[in-house]
């Protein structure tokens, strides 16, 4: 039987053009440009302190660029009114590194919170939706537990159920694998992949976990020194890896990112110290 399909929308979901962002005298980004394809998993990686979480906040409109532009779903984020930004965020989900569950609410009420906050749905329908989202992450039977009763992995899964409560078009993940044991990490990897495929979402991951990220990503973007240093599919990035990219992906302790903090040669420092005491 022939099944007709809707035409695929191949327009980018996120477009970042010549982005600059500074905090005081510190330059976080300078001339950063990239696109996030719609309906795919894009992973942003790079050394600590390169602004990966800051990039998510800029995409979500929590921060404003110093210069340059960011479009999400065709809308320039920095030019949106408060109401426009509020409406755009309803189409985004966010999974925070620690889960960021509300400690005064149980699991059910944490997932129900965005539905109660942003819709006028009756409680009976909210109940069905919450149980459906919790079933999707394997935690329907944990609905009456408090956040303090959850393991780190369970909290991350509840947070994912909450992130998809409003059926967003895009989810941003901030270090979703941090601090997880191998079994739980495998569960989260599977959930991210399954959620993306089942719901047709655009997913943006920020992570240091190279193996897990490379296993599920459609696009990999590597950041360093405020700009994109490499990007492409997993095979493309591996196939043309620069010395810096190879060092990062293989976890080598020394290379373009040096082990030693830049300074004068050790011998000169020793001689200088001796001379200063004479």
N, C-alpha and C positions, 0 to 999 in steps of 0.2 A: 504494500500500500504506500502510495506517495504521500509524504507529509510536507506541507508547505511551511517554510520558515520565514520569520521576519527578517528583513535585510539587516545585516550587521552594521552598527554605528561604529565606524573606525576613527571618528574624531577623538583627539586626545581628551582625557578627562581633566588633567591638570597640565597647564603650560606655565613654565617659569622662564622669564626672559630678562637677562642681564641683571640679576638680583644682587643688590648690595644691602648689607645689614651691619650696623655697628652699634656696639654698646660702649658709650663713652669713647675712649681712645682705642678700644679693641675692635678690630675688624673681624667679623665672623664670616661674612660672605662678600665676595667681590667679583662681579661678572659671572655669576652662576646662572646657567641656562640648562633646562631639561624639560622633558615631557613625560607624563604618566599615561600610558595607553589605557583606554577604557576596557573594563572587563578582564583585566590581567593583574598579576601579582608583581609589583615592583618593589625591590628591596634596596634600601639605601644603607650603605656601609661605609666605614672609615674609622680611623683611630679615634680614641676618646678626645673630646674637646673640639671636634670639627663642626659642631652645630647641627647634628642630625635631629635631635629633639626640637631645637629651635626652628628647623625647617618645617616640621609638622605644625608648630604653633603659627608660623607665617601662613601656611596653607589654610589653616583653620581660622585665620583672622584674629588670633589672640595678640599677635604682634604685627606691626606695620613695617614694610621695607623702608630702608633709608632711601633707596632708589630702585628702579626696575619695576617689573609688573608680575603679578601672579593671577592667572585665570583658573577658576574651577567651574567646570561645566559651562564654559562660555561667559562667566561673570567675573569681572575684575574685582578681586576680594577687597582691596584697599579703598575702592570707590563706592562700596555698598553702604547704604544707610544702616542704622542699627537694626531696623526691622528686616531689611534685605539680608543682612548677615545672619540674623536669627533664623530666618527661613532657610538659608543655605545650610546652616549647621544641622537643621533637621534632616537633611539628606546625607549627613556624614555620621559615621559612628567612630568612637575612639576607644581603644583599649590601652589603658595606662599601664605602666610597668608593674606597679604593685596591685593592679586591679581597681584601686580607689573605690571600694565598696563603701556605702554609707553604714557606719558601725551601729547606728540606732535602728536600722531596718534589718529584717531577716532576708533570706535569699529571695523569696517570692516578692517582697515589697521593693527590693533593689531593682529587680527586673521590671516590675510594674511602674516604677517611678517615672520614666520618660513617657510612658503611655498616659499616666494620670496627669502629667505636667503639660503635655503638648496636644492631647486629644480630648474629646468629649465622649469617649466610648463608655458604655455602661460597664459596671463592674463584672458582670457575668462574662461579657466578651473579653474584657481585660484578663480575667482568670484563664480563659481558654488560650489566649495568645501567650501569656506568661508560661503556662504549662507546655505549650508547643515549643517555645524557645528553649526552655530548660531541658526538654526531652532531646532537642537537637544537640545539646552539649553533654548529654548523659547524666544530668543532675536533677531530673524531675522529682525524684524521691527525697532530695535534700532541700526541698522548698521551704521547710520550716526551721532550718538551721540558721544560727546567727553567724556573721562573718568570722567571729572569733573561734568558731568551731570548724572552720574550713582549713584545709591545707593550702599551701601557696598555689598549687596547681588547680585545686578546686575553685579558689577565689578567682583565678585567671579565667576559668571556664564560665563562672557566673558573670564575670565582667563582659565576656564575649556575648553571652545571652542578652545582657542589657544593651550592648552596643548594637545588636541587630533587632532590638525590640520594635523600632519604628520602620523597619525594612529600608535601611539607607541604601544609597547608590554606591557609597564608598566607605571603607573602613580604614583608619590609620592605626597601626600597631606600634607602640613605643616599647622596644625591648621585650617582646612577648615571651622569649625563652629564658630570660635572666633568672638564675637561681633555681632552676627546675632540675629534678632528677631525670635520668634518661627515659624512663617510662612515661612520666608526665610530659616531658618535652615531645616525645613521639605523639602523644595524644593531642597536644596543642598544634603541632605541625599538621596532623591529619585534619583537625577541625578547621584550620585556616584554609587548607586546600579544598576541603569539602564545602565549606561555607562559600568560598569564592566561586566554585563551579556550580553549586546548586542554585545560588541566588543571583549569579551573574554580576557579582560585585567587582568594583575596582578596589584593590588592596594595596596599601603602601606600608611596608615594614621598615622599621629602623632597628637594626640589630648588629651585634658583634659576632653572632654565631654563624660562621661561614658555612659549615657543612649543612646545617638545617636550611639556611637561607638558599643556598645553591640548589638544594633538592626540590624546592617548590616554586622558585622564582621564574617568571617569564622574562623579566628584565632586571639587570643588576646595575646600580649606579654607585660608583666609588667616589667619595669626597675626600679632599685634603687641601689644606691651606686656602679654604674659602671658595673652592671651585670644584667642578667635576673633572676628575683626572682619568676616568674611564667609565664606559657604559656600553650596554648591549645585552644580548642574550647570554646565558651562562656559557655556552660553547664559544661565543665570540670573545667574551672577556678572558676566558682561559686560553683561547687560541692565540691571542695577540698580546698576552700579558706583558706589560712593561716591567722593569726591574722593581718599581714601587708596588705595582699590583701583585707581582709574584711574592714579594716580601709579606704583604698583607694577607693574601690568601693562604700562604704556607705557614704563617706565624713565625717567620724568622726574626730573631732578636736584634739583628743588626743589618743595615743596608741603607737605602735612601732615607729611611727614618732611623737616625743613628741611636746606638745604645747610650753613648756618652752625650751629655748636654754640651752644646757648643761652647768652647772657651780656648784658652791658651794651652799649648802642649804641657803635659804633666811635668816633663823635665824642666821646662822654663819656670813653672810654678815652684818647683822644689828649689831651683837655683835662686829664684827671686826671693823666696822666703829666707834662704840662708844669707843672702846679701843684705836683707833688711835688718838682720840682727847684728851685723858687723859695724 
